[in-house]
Amino acid sequence: MKVALIGLGSVGRGVAEMIHKKNPGITITGIADSKSGLISNGGIDIAAVLENKRVNGICGEVGISATDVIKKAEYDVLIEVTPTNALTGEPALDYIRAALERKKHVVTSNKGPIALAYHELSALAKKNGVAFRYEATVGGAIPIMHTIEDGLSGNEILAIYGVLNGTCNYIITRMAAEGLTYEQALMEARELGYAEADPTYDVKGIDAAIKLVILVNTIWGNGIKLSDVDMTGIDLLTPDALRLAEEGDSTIRLIAEAIPRKKILRVSPRLIEKGHPLVLEGTLNALTLETDMAKEITLIGKGAGSIETASAILGDILYICNHYGKRA
């Protein structure tokens, strides 16, 4: 199978490295970062590209853009792993549209286009007889979408709730364990690389809400938007609140939840008993699916990381290979 890879940041490098290392019958014929691109329909030397990126900060020729790769390279699947823009979804939204219009399968880790234009992109993929896969947008390495679509097929999903942001989970864990203030725990998370210089998306609950929107639209197809989610972050959480929870043998976690029958769609810090499956340590993610037949299923795993995200992306590519064959 031939693929084009757009985005060579942490996730993109992880995908390229795993394709190079595992050699799962995948050939990269086009690749682009924000400054350069490379097209070779016979296959690209991934080791050389990664070394060029490390040394020179570019992956190929400055005159070749991501759009050039998408429109001109020979490939079966576009892998789109550029940074998320939650406001416009661009430029990823245009990249995905262009590939689908060429009747190419698309695999992405980009939350913006899925949260903003899920129905449009899904309809475009269906119209052109290709797959549109986005396992890596929610829960990192956790196979949430595969479980919903395949493992629980035949079940009615009644509700979902989970810990979908590792940065917040780490901060709360450290506040509870060491009595740190929010500011101290955030500083520690930054030093360890778990939090961005501007942590707004994480600590305000926006990242978890975007993932909740993706899940809800995937499961129930009801066209909700980010603005429909009631959001409260963790930036006002205090050590005193965690100590009070501790006295009741409970703790606090930032929980994203959707319960259609109760018209609940929210992300907020919630009081949870310590023995609950969603009481996770560190940067782990988890999602509980409440179903009519299987009852409650909880998935737990690493919600971020370049290799973990590459796991989800490769899973989607191999799903396409198994269900559609090597070519569209």
C-alpha positions in Angstrom: 0.0 0.0 0.0 1.2 3.5 -0.9 0.7 6.4 1.5 1.4 10.1 1.6 2.3 11.6 4.9 1.5 15.3 5.7 3.0 16.6 8.9 6.4 15.7 10.3 6.2 16.9 13.8 6.3 14.6 16.8 3.4 12.4 15.6 4.5 12.4 11.9 8.0 11.4 12.8 6.6 8.6 15.0 4.5 7.3 12.1 7.4 7.4 9.7 9.7 5.7 12.2 7.2 2.9 12.8 6.6 2.3 9.1 10.3 2.2 8.6 10.9 -0.1 11.5 8.0 -2.5 11.2 7.9 -2.5 7.4 4.1 -3.5 7.3 3.8 -3.5 3.5 3.5 0.3 3.4 5.5 2.5 1.1 5.6 6.3 1.6 5.5 8.0 -1.8 4.9 11.6 -0.7 5.8 13.5 2.4 5.6 17.1 3.5 6.1 19.4 6.5 5.2 23.1 6.8 8.2 24.2 4.8 9.0 21.5 2.2 7.9 18.3 0.5 9.1 15.3 -1.4 7.4 13.1 -4.0 8.8 9.8 -5.2 6.2 7.4 -6.5 8.7 4.5 -6.3 9.1 5.0 -2.5 10.9 7.5 -0.3 14.0 6.7 1.8 12.5 7.3 5.2 15.7 7.2 7.2 17.2 9.8 4.9 14.2 12.1 5.2 14.2 11.8 9.0 17.9 12.6 9.1 17.4 15.6 6.8 14.6 16.8 9.1 16.8 16.4 12.2 19.8 18.2 10.6 18.2 20.8 8.4 14.7 21.2 9.8 13.0 20.3 6.5 12.0 17.0 5.0 12.5 17.7 1.3 12.4 20.4 -1.4 11.3 23.9 -0.4 9.4 24.3 -3.7 7.1 21.3 -3.0 4.1 22.0 -0.7 1.7 19.7 1.2 -0.9 20.5 -1.4 1.4 19.5 -4.2 2.0 16.1 -2.5 -1.8 15.6 -1.9 -2.7 16.5 -5.5 0.2 15.0 -7.5 1.7 12.0 -5.6 0.6 8.4 -6.3 -0.9 7.0 -3.0 -3.8 5.0 -1.7 -4.0 6.6 1.8 -3.4 10.1 3.0 -2.0 10.3 6.5 -2.8 13.7 7.8 -1.0 14.6 11.1 -0.6 18.4 11.1 -1.3 20.4 14.3 -4.9 20.9 15.3 -6.7 24.1 14.7 -10.0 23.8 16.7 -11.4 27.1 15.3 -11.2 26.6 11.6 -9.7 23.0 11.1 -7.3 24.5 8.6 -5.2 23.7 6.7 -6.0 20.1 7.5 -9.6 20.4 6.5 -8.6 21.4 3.0 -6.0 18.7 2.8 -8.5 16.0 3.8 -11.2 17.3 1.3 -8.6 17.3 -1.5 -7.6 13.7 -0.9 -11.2 12.4 -0.5 -12.1 14.2 -3.8 -9.2 12.3 -5.4 -10.9 9.1 -4.1 -8.1 8.5 -1.7 -8.6 7.0 1.8 -7.7 9.3 4.7 -6.3 8.6 8.1 -5.9 11.5 10.5 -4.9 12.3 14.1 -6.3 15.9 13.6 -9.2 16.7 16.0 -10.1 20.0 14.4 -11.6 18.8 11.1 -13.5 15.9 12.7 -15.0 18.1 15.4 -16.0 20.8 12.9 -16.9 18.9 9.7 -17.5 15.2 10.6 -20.7 14.8 8.6 -19.4 16.6 5.6 -16.2 14.6 5.4 -17.9 11.3 6.2 -20.4 12.0 3.4 -17.6 12.9 1.0 -15.8 9.7 1.8 -18.9 7.6 1.3 -19.7 9.3 -2.0 -16.2 8.5 -3.3 -16.1 5.0 -2.0 -13.2 5.5 0.3 -12.5 5.2 4.1 -12.2 8.1 6.5 -10.5 6.9 9.7 -9.6 9.0 12.8 -8.8 6.5 15.6 -5.9 8.7 16.8 -8.0 11.7 17.5 -9.4 10.4 20.8 -7.5 8.4 23.4 -4.1 8.0 21.7 -3.3 4.3 21.6 -6.6 3.2 23.0 -8.7 1.5 20.2 -11.9 3.4 21.0 -13.3 3.7 17.5 -12.5 0.1 16.6 -14.3 -1.0 19.8 -17.3 1.1 19.1 -17.6 0.1 15.4 -16.6 -3.5 15.6 -16.2 -4.9 19.1 -19.5 -3.6 20.3 -21.5 -3.7 17.1 -25.0 -4.9 17.9 -25.0 -3.0 21.2 -26.8 0.2 21.8 -24.5 2.7 23.5 -26.5 4.5 26.1 -23.8 6.8 27.6 -20.1 7.5 27.6 -17.8 9.1 30.2 -14.1 9.3 30.6 -10.8 10.9 31.3 -9.7 12.2 28.0 -6.9 14.6 28.8 -3.6 13.4 30.2 -2.3 16.8 31.1 -5.2 17.5 33.4 -5.1 14.0 34.9 -1.4 14.5 35.7 -1.9 17.9 37.3 -4.8 16.6 39.5 -2.8 13.4 40.4 0.1 15.5 41.6 -2.1 17.9 43.5 -3.7 15.0 45.3 -0.6 13.1 46.0 1.7 15.9 47.1 -0.6 18.7 48.2 0.7 20.9 45.4 -1.2 24.0 44.3 -2.6 24.0 40.7 0.2 26.4 39.7 2.9 24.2 41.1 1.5 21.1 39.5 1.2 22.9 36.2 4.8 24.1 36.3 5.9 20.5 36.9 3.8 19.2 34.0 5.4 21.9 31.8 8.9 20.8 32.9 8.1 17.2 32.0 6.7 18.1 28.6 3.1 17.1 29.6 1.8 20.6 29.3 2.3 23.3 26.6 3.6 26.7 27.3 0.0 27.9 26.8 -2.0 25.1 28.5 -5.4 26.8 27.9 -6.8 24.0 25.7 -6.0 21.4 28.2 -6.8 23.0 31.6 -10.0 24.8 30.5 -11.4 21.4 29.3 -11.4 22.4 25.6 -9.3 19.5 24.4 -11.5 17.0 26.3 -14.6 18.6 25.0 -13.4 18.4 21.4 -12.8 14.7 21.9 -16.2 14.3 23.4 -17.8 16.0 20.3 -16.0 13.5 18.1 -17.2 10.6 20.1 -20.8 11.8 20.3 -21.0 12.4 16.6 -19.4 9.0 15.8 -21.8 7.1 18.1 -25.1 9.0 17.8 -24.5 11.1 14.7 -26.4 14.1 16.1 -24.3 16.9 14.7 -23.2 18.5 18.0 -20.6 21.2 18.0 -18.0 22.3 20.6 -20.3 25.2 21.6 -22.9 22.6 22.7 -20.7 21.2 25.4 -20.9 22.6 29.0 -17.2 23.1 29.9 -15.5 23.7 33.3 -11.8 23.3 33.5 -9.4 22.5 36.4 -7.7 25.8 36.7 -9.7 26.8 39.8 -9.2 23.5 41.5 -7.6 23.8 45.0 -5.7 21.4 47.3 -8.5 22.0 49.8 -11.1 20.5 47.5 -8.9 17.4 46.9 -8.4 17.1 50.7 -12.1 17.2 51.3 -12.7 14.5 48.6 -10.0 12.4 50.3 -11.9 12.5 53.6 -14.8 10.8 51.9 -12.5 8.1 50.3 -12.9 9.9 47.0 -10.9 12.1 44.6 -11.5 14.4 41.7 -11.0 13.9 38.0 -11.9 15.9 34.9 -14.6 13.9 33.3 -16.1 14.2 29.8 -19.5 12.7 29.7 -22.5 12.3 27.3 -25.8 10.8 28.4 -28.4 11.5 25.7 -31.4 10.3 27.8 -30.6 12.9 30.5 -29.5 15.6 28.0 -26.1 15.7 29.6 -23.1 16.9 27.5 -20.3 18.3 29.7 -16.7 18.3 30.7 -16.1 19.2 34.4 -14.2 18.2 37.5 -16.2 15.5 39.2 -16.1 13.7 42.6 -15.3 10.0 42.1 -14.8 7.1 44.5 -11.2 6.0 44.6 -12.0 2.5 43.5 -13.7 3.7 40.2 -12.0 2.6 37.0 -11.7 6.2 35.9 -9.4 7.1 38.8 -6.2 6.9 36.9 -2.7 8.0 37.8 -0.4 10.3 35.7 -1.2 10.9 32.0 -3.4 7.8 31.3 -6.7 8.2 29.5 -9.8 6.0 29.9 -13.3 5.8 28.5 -16.3 3.9 29.9 -19.0 2.9 27.4 -22.4 2.1 28.9 -24.3 -0.4 26.6 -27.5 -2.3 26.7 -26.0 -5.8 26.3 -22.3 -5.7 27.3 -23.2 -3.2 30.2 -20.1 -1.2 31.1 -16.9 -1.5 29.2 -13.9 0.6 30.2 -10.9 1.1 28.0 -7.6 2.4 29.6 -4.3 3.3 28.0 -1.8 6.0 27.0 -3.6 8.9 25.5 -0.7 10.7 23.9 2.8 10.2 22.6 4.3 9.9 19.1 4.6 6.2 19.1 1.3 5.6 20.9 -0.5 7.8 18.3 1.4 6.0 15.5 -0.1 2.8 16.9 -3.6 4.1 16.2 -2.7 5.5 12.8 -1.1 2.2 11.7 -4.2 0.3 13.0 -6.4 2.5 10.8 -4.2 2.0 7.7 -4.2 -1.8 8.2 -8.0 -1.7 8.7 -8.3 0.0 5.3 -5.9 -2.6 3.7 -8.0 -5.5 5.2 -11.4 -4.0 4.2 -10.6 -2.3 0.9 -7.6 -4.1 -0.4 -4.3 -2.5 -1.3 -6.0 0.1 -3.6 -9.2 2.0 -3.4 
